[in-house]
């Protein structure tokens, strides 16, 4: 990645910004973002997204455009479309988070907006095709020095500053047996960056089981009943899984840890009630 600082520093730096300076981003920054989207448009399962930096949207001031999505002052939005398929939400989550981190490194603010997002204006501007979907968008702009009271309230109720403990997320060889940081070895930072990843309503649905003998990290979802994506038509926790995979891969590769994503057969993964996503095969 073409970043000015280590990925884990950018992950720690980024936050969900909802209050922006009423100031347009320069064209050269938009061009840099779009150039980066073209170079980083494919997810771990092969899904490809296309992106636009949209300005002058017909949105009312302070319009609620997504879950926890009261946005003030933003003049531009990054929006992407991906072809619908079984893994499109995980792919999009991976790709979009990679772009979010790049934009953060440029010194701009962002905020994941999905769920009840009003997509019609974005779909019109992007000329959305019948087989495409817009899983999430983000405002892009200069961060206002002072957060609004509304933003502080939303952040408090969303639990944005809280993260689950290692023992709740990472397991050693089987579900229920907690993985210690010492047992994680050289993968302690990639896993910590997974722990710090943003997620819808801060549910942190990802779970990882580390097979220390075969050097495999099996990624799962422990879905929340409140996020019935079949009813919502948007798999918000699939996006969360993609974000977690992005954090893991980027920090692993930066640390010189090589591996690949692979979907294994049921007899190759630990038995669990979690929903299997994919495995990282270290080499």
Residue, then its C-alpha position, 0 to 999 in steps of 0.5 A: x500500500x502507498x501509505x505514509x505510516x504503518x497500517x496499524x497506526x492508521x487503523x488506530x488513528x481512524x474514527x467515524x467522523x460525522x462532523x466536517x468542515x463545510x469545505x470542498x476537497x480539492x480536485x487533485x485529492x479526488x483524483x488520487x482517491x479515484x486512482x487508488x480505487x482503480x488499483x484496489x478494486x478486487x476483494x479476496x473472493x474475486x468480487x470487483x467494485x467500481x467507485x465514484x467520488x460524488x459531490x453536489x448530492x441532492x441531500x437535505x442538510x443534516x439528513x439521516x442517510x444511514x444507520x447512525x448516519x447524521x452527517x454534517x458539513x460533508x461536501x463529497x461521498x465515496x460510493x461503490x457498487x459491486x455485482x451481487x453474489x454470495x460473497x459480495x458483501x465480504x468482498x466489498x467490506x474488504x475493498x472499502x476498508x482498504x480505501x477508507x484507510x488510504x483516505x485516512x492517511x491523506x488526513x481526511x475524515x470518513x464514516x461507514x454508512x450502510x444499513x438503512x442508507x438512502x441509496x436512491x441518490x447514489x444509485x442515480x449518480x452512479x447509474x447503478x446496474x440491475x445486477x449491482x448493489x451499493x452496500x455502503x458509502x462514506x462521506x469524505x472531507x476535512x475533519x471539524x475540530x469540534x464534534x457536535x453534541x449529536x455526534x457525541x451522543x451517537x458515538x456513546x450509544x454505539x459504543x464506538x470506543x469499546x472493543x471486546x477482549x481477546x478471550x471473546x474473539x480469538x480461540x486456540x484450536x477450538x471454539x471456547x479455548x481462548x487464544x493468548x497473545x503469546x500463543x498468537x506469536x508473530x500474528x499478535x498485531x494482525x489479530x489486534x487490528x482485527x479486534x480494533x476493526x469497526x463494525x455495525x453498531x460495534x457488534x464485532x461479530x468476527x471470531x477466529x480459531x487458530x490452528x497452531x499445528x497447521x498454521x491456519x487462521x479460520x475466520x467465522x461470524x457469530x451473527x447477531x439476531x438484530x441484523x437479519x440481513x435477509x430482511x434488510x437486503x444488506x448483509x451488514x455483518x458480511x461487511x464487518x467480516x470483510x473489514x476484519x479480513x482487510x485489517x488482518x491481511x494488510x498488517x500481516x503482509x506489512x509485517x512480512x507474514x505471507x499467506x493466502x485466503x482459502x475456503x476449506x471443506x467442512x472436515x478441514x475446519x473446527x466444529x463450531x456453531x459459528x458461520x464459516x467465512x474463510x481461512x488464512x493459510x500461512x506459509 
